[in-house]
Amino acid sequence: MNKRIKKTIIAIILIAIIMSNCIFVYGANDFSVNAKASIIVEENSGKIIYEENSKIQNYPASVTKILTAILTLENCKLTDTVTVSKTAISNIPSGYVIAPLFVGEQMTVEDLLYALMLKSANDAAYVLAEHVGGSVDGFSNMMNKKAEELGCKNSHFVNPNGIHNSNHYTTAYDMYLIAKYAMENEEFVKIVSTYQHTLSATNKYSKKDRIMKNTNNFVNPNSRYYDENVKGIKTGTTLQAGNCLITSTSKNGFDVITVVLGAKTAESKFSETKNMMNYFFDNYEYTQIHKKGDVIKSIEVEKATKETKNLNLVISDDIKAMNNIAIKAEEIEPEINLNEEIVAPILKGQELGTIKYTVDGLEYNAKLLAENEVIKKTYYVEILIGAGVLAVIICIIIVIKKKRRKNVYEVNRVE
């Protein structure tokens, strides 16, 4: 082999080593989101998959309207009629989105909610706030009370729409809590997952040309970001807040909420969210560890009949664990705790212990039940044998006593 060939082979090997190292380093890099704050949470388990600055205060812009909508739904009927006041439409700074609505216009709560959540109409927010809370300040107090009830610790709201105010702030984690709560309301989900809605004609506006289109591209069939698995929920943008987006996605048995606060561009709030969704669904799965009725352990029961003393303990429920695909959930050893004293008799289905799996930081628990009845052993033979032995002993004692008496009598007679 000449020197040129040797050098070529060595060069190829070196290139391969460098490339493999680069791949390794790239694969080892942590996932990141280009925004001021972000979080990914799987709703059903509450597991935080990823977070960055999730408890740092930021301005929320129009994602504020999620809280406005759920408070409205909880305090009004969709068919309620609301009259638009002058104050509701005169306090909106230039540049902020409006429906538009008109002074004295009578509208249903339902139409106002579609204007609020699809087009992100700020005038609709003020109208609803005055209707539900009596005033913007009164409604803001309701918002803060509800946020506190939901566990939000770093939020404060002073208006129903997110129009910038230095005292109006929240966090990615708090917005997750609010979004999760809101998505439990079926009517809310119906509204935020709708692409467009036309406002009804009213006493002040006879045309039916006010079409409210959803600003969330994930529910827009004409957008390249459209995703049939996305159920909403809300966008938001101000100069101070940056670009914000909260999204709820249901896929592969998972319900995932993503929050992005302060993305750099209108486009990036969608691209960053898409990356977050892909990160979750590419890396997490459900693993069926056990099915209800699986035999977990076999034991020998004390004081049981020979036929029933060997007992199988079966699991009370399915155990289906959420885990990162890098974790082999089915290979994880469980923690089994049995009752201190397990003796016959035992009923079929009786709880005799518990089983716990800890998978990727989450706990999954179930009961251990008796697969069949265990009959208590009877002791008739032992009792008879014992009685016989006792009778023999008594007889022996009686015979011995008689012999002693006889011996004493004979001694006394000789004397």
Steps between C-alpha positions, in 0.01 A plus 500: 500500500660826387517814711229682302243227567596491869454877527163478327379229738622695803326814372172310451522358851567843648209652310272220621609556861443875475157451342395248763610737774306783342190282479542397861540858616196610298291217637607583853404865476193587703185601316442876516237755405585844364269711717501690830320216675350166405362175638374162377264307728314172451158581643382162625809432708596860570857413405713794391692377197697817441512848649709811468439806716152359557455680833655830395248782463422612145231702328229273359338719233177342369546155652344687794168445321503131590423597859244757385319237294483233769374748759232610257393142432478431871289806574277534194282309259600507133156634415522795740467839333763764567486871412820664380588808705690807387777440755553147370598618153659836581785378720689304235833651389570543131641191332319243710261259328124561521194315362372782453203546734265800529362697795157370596543182298330198653689174455496150640774383733573227247577745218714710732701193604569408136612857433718487811671165437518481119573852379633600843269803509592729787166681495324164557722444804395830660132439425513157667701633794242771572216251462651232728687712754303825495813686396849429370640533853233270639573242230875529558442411865311192385789409271755524779281299737451223243871495417581461868248216530673321211839520672645795309762658725667753271215663311310825526232622259364852466296464180313227309692516173873539559532859381842588635529612860810460716282355777348237270723195492514121530733204442512211255420259783205705626361524147528122472288467815240741361498334157468151649203611706334672205541195276288299741200707386341348188353827378837669535665225294232532233565873468881497492516211254273680250668658198241768422167632625268762358341742746123524489323812379402729785293806579797721407654301216272323253767340283642154552847580377692511828693176456717407795795291381719316747849649534635157597650350184487150646120500454510680164453242219671738256817533709808284464488464879152348496482193724181302547625388842508857634197611704594870528558717700629864478753735347618836635729779389608838630824689460585446867386137527636383169322214325311256718316175431333237713405177327317183600567182301345154535685216328598137569301504824683808629362846575782754480500870579783719373557861601727746321539851639712761324593330175691733271266506201139425411624206296732363766226456760355238268829343392627481859170346612517248215850404611374456855217276385736292286743470789233352721336264253835380365635417843211381715279194490265295712620159617251237614675351801210296636140426417228464759502144632867425428663273760765700683608265776420158647502438874428219745226588747525389861221299662353414160392166360747310290289560189477879539815604683686598180354837402560728200490877557357684199512870412183706544544735202691550180835671541585702193803723550606810314872493437780636291577247227854473638356339814393136484200528728417129489841417649454717810461303823193587705470565870269240654356538850293216647279516808685404818287195574351295219318197642197295405215550448530740202224610265543511124590858401611595852772766508824355633755764402607766252734535206675818386702578189709815474557573132672813374420682823131403509338252739244241397318312775260207514362252753597136527193277531441133583434311178283245677355409838727348762329261741605476861639165600286294745661301780255210568763227472745691715230559760411128507865399528551754773195377685621141466843586631343688788275201578797265499691731733202518736467122495866459582471744786196313636679164475806639676286644778319169543827312525626740762183463705524123472859499616414721799209272599715187483773655715249608764338149511835327563568724797 
